[in-house]
Amino acid sequence: MKYPRLQAVYALSDAEIRQHIEYLRSFSELVVPAEGPPVVLRDPNDDPVIYTAVAGAADVICTLDRHFYVPNVQEFCYRQGIEILNDLDLLHALRQEI
């Protein structure tokens, strides 16, 4: 949250950042990422995101990262019960549940 691009938009103080982190902790579940074979072949740095979602039994990964939309990644996530959605599709899905 201290990245310059985020600070340019939100200009959060250290106290505001700590408060937001505490808010997130209040309803978060910390998990240790599962381990497994490479999934995101074009960007192995994305694999921890996939395996954290698996360990946390996530329903959705919300991302605009194009590496998550290739067939092998989509198929792996589908088998794990995880849907890959962009921000607009996630908002649409959430509205459908109301």
ABEGO torsion letter per residue (X at the ends): XABAAAAAAAGBBAAAAAAAAAAAAAABBBBBBBBBBBABAABAAAAAAAAAAAAAGBABBBBABAAAABAAAAAAAAAAGBBBBBAAAAAAAAAAAX
